[in-house]
Amino acid sequence: MLFPRLGRVLALATLLAAGLGAGAGSVSAQQPSLLDQIKERGSLRIGVEGTYPPFNYTDEQGNLVGFEIDFAKAVAGELGVKAEFVPTKWDGMLAGLDSSRFDAIMNQVTITPARQEKYDFTQPYTISGIQIITTRNRAETLTTPESLNGHAVGVGLGSNYEQWLRENAPGADVRTYDDNVASLQDLRVGRLDALLNDRLMAGYLLRQSDGAVVAAGEPFSQQRMGIAIRRDNPELLAALDQAIESLRQSGRLAEISTEWFGSDVTQ
């Protein structure tokens, strides 16, 4: 006679579990979007290296400055919040986005098919290409990707340039660096034959070298850089795209670019 009662108890437990599950789903559905959280917090948390001039770096007074710092502040302003910067080494940048250390990356992240499988990107805010940087005595010979085979070439660790070099110049001796200062110094003293970097970055590096190094050949492999965010945040993606478009239409985006590069590199 105990079995029917036990059956009723189990049935009641099943119904209660189903009810709790439905309730949990209802609560989950009511969670605020990432955009709502950002607006509630009053700040957009942004991953930057802080060591990548002229895009983002620390000046002599200890302040973060650069093209992307001004760009980020303008974008955050369009969202009605402040820009909160989280300096992070490049090789840990995407992992930092994965772990929610910040909401977005504004650090010249190249839009590639592989990255688009895992992250969402806004419309591009800079258009560039890969530039070979070398010493004057090699400027006539190291002018193409093929010419890099057999030479020691410096690239940023974990960067798009490292991946590109390994895939397109398999005979190159790839040397990776955490920052541009060290790689530029190694090029100047002869430990490297060339560097690969953003053509926009190249202008800055050349100015810092006192004429010791030069840009060789024409830029190649067009690069499109956008703001990277975690997938499945459509409200934030739409808001960031709208912010960039508003800055573009108002002329502010071109103005920021001209301040740092002397020309509009945003389209």
N, C-alpha and C positions, 0 to 999 in steps of 0.2 A: 504493500500500500504506500510505501515511501516513494516509489518511482514516479507516479504522476505528479506528486508535489515537487520532486526534484526537477522534473521537466518544466513545471511552471516557473520555478526559480530561475532556471537557465534561460528560459524564454524572456523573462523580465530583465535579466542581466544583459541579454543581447540587445533588447530594445533601448535600455539605458545607454549602452555603449554607442549604439547608432545615434542616439540623441546627442550624446556628448561630442561625437565626431562631427555631426552637423553643426553644433554650436561652435566648435573649434574652427571649422571652415568659415563660418560667418564672421568670427573674430578676425581670422586671417585676412578675409576679404576687406576688412575695414582698416587695415594697416595703411598709414599714410604713404604716398609715393615718395621716392627719393627727392624729387623736386619740392614736395611739401615739407620734408624734413629739413632741406637746405634753407627754405624760406623761414621755417620756424626757428632754426638755429641762427639765422641772420648772416651766414657765411657759406661760401663755396670753397671747399677744401681742394687745393690744387697741388698735384705732384710736379715738382720741378727739380732739376739738378742743382741749380744755384752756382754751377761752375762752368757754364756753357755760354760765354760771351760771343756775340752781343745779344744772344737770345735771353739768357737769364744768368745773372752772376752777382756776386757781392762786391760792392764798391769799397773804397778806402774807409768810408765811415761805417761799414758793416751793414749797409742797406742793400736789399735785393733790388736790382735794376735790370733793364734790358727790354728788348722788343716784346718778349712774351709776358714780362711783368706788367708792362703798360697795357698790352692786349688783354690779359687776364682781368685786370682791374676794370677795364672798359666793359668786358663781357659780364662780369659780376654786377656791375652797375646797371646794366640792362635788365638783369634779373631782380634788381632791387635789394641786393645783398653785398657784403664785402668779400674781397678775395683773401683767403687764408692760405698761405703757401706752406707746403710741407717739403723741405729739401730732402732729396733721396738720390742715392747713386743710381746711375742709369741701369746697371745690371739687376737692380732690385725694384725698378720702377713699375713694371707690369705686375709683379708679385704684390707690390704695395696697393695697386688698384684692386687686385683680386681679394685682398684681405680687408678692404674698405678703410685703409689708412687715409685715403682721400677719395673724393667724388669723381675727379677727372684728372687727366694728365694734359698739360700744355707745355710740351718739351720737344717740339719738332718730331713728333711721332709720325713716321711715314705710314701712309695708308697702303697696306699690302693685302692680297687675298688671304694669306695665312692669318694675319691679325684680325681681319674682318670675320673670320670664322668664330672668334672668341670674344671680340669687343665690338662695340658700336662706335662709329666715327661721325663727326659733324662734317659739313662741307669743308673743303680745304681752306685754310687761312694763309698758307704760304705755298708757293710753287717754286721748286728748285731743281737741282740736279747734282750728280756726283762730280766732284772736282779732284783731279790729281794735283797734289802740292809736292814740290820737290826743290832741290837746290839748283842754282843757276847752271851748274856744269852738266846737269842731266835734263834740263828743260827741253832740249831738242830731241831727246830720245824717249823719255817716259811721257808719252802724250796720249796713249790709247790704253784700254784695258788689257789688250794682248801684250803690250810692251812691259807690263808689270811682272809677267812670269819670270822667275829666276831672281827676283829682287825682294828685299825686305820691305814690307809695306805695313805702316801703322794704321790701325783703325780702333774705334771705340769698342770696348768689350760689350758684346751682346747687342751691338747696334745693327741697323739695316745695312751699313757699309761693310761690316764684317761678313754678314751672310752673303751679300752680293759678291764680295771679293772671292770667297771660298767657292762660290758657284761658277763665276765667270773667269777667274784667273787661277785655276787650280795649281799652277806651277809657282805661284807667289809664296814667299815666306811670310805668313801672316803673323803680325805682332799686335797684341791687344793692349789697350791702355784704359785706365779709369778716367783720365782727364786729358785735355788737349795740351796743357802746359808741358807735361812730361813727354808726350809724343813729339811736340815741336822741338823741344830741346834735343831729343835723340836724333831728329832729322838734321839739326844744325851741326851736331858734333860727328855725324857720320854713322851712327848706329842704325839708322834707317835710310833707305834710298828714296822713299816717298811716303806720303800720307794720302788717305782718302777721306774726304769730308764733304759736308754741304757746301755748295758753291757760294752760298751767302756767308757761311762761316769762314770761307777761304779769305775773303777780303779782310776780315778782322785779323786773322792769323798773319797775313802778309804785312799788315801795318805794325804788328808786334815784333816782326823779325828783323827790322831795320834793313830790309832789302836782301837778307841772306837767303830767303826762299821765295819761290815764285809759283804761280798757277801755271801748269803745263797742259797744253791742249785745250779742247773745248769740253764743257760739261757734258755728261752723258747720262742716260737712264733717268728720265724726268721723275722727280719725287713730288708727291702731293702730301702735305702735312695737315692733319686735322686734330681736333680735340678727341681724345679717347675716353670712353666711359664703359662701365660694366653693361653687359647685355640686359635686355628686358627692363629698361627704364625709358619708355617712349616719351613720357612727359618731359623729362630732363633733356633728352636728345632734341625734341622739338623746340624747347625753350632756348637751348644753346644755338641751334641753327638759326632761330629767329633773331637772337642777339647778334650773331655774326652778320646776318643779312642787314639788320638795322644799322650796324656800324659801317658796313660797306656802302649802303645807300646814302648815309649822311656824310660820307667822305672821311669819317674819323679813322677807319681802318687804314686807308691809304696814307693819311696824315701820320699815324704812328709808324708805319713802314718807312716813310720818307725821313722821319726824324732819325731812324736808326741805320738805314741803308742808303739813303740818298735817292731812292726810287721806290716805286710801288711793286713789291714782290708778292703781293697777295692774290694775284690773278694771272 
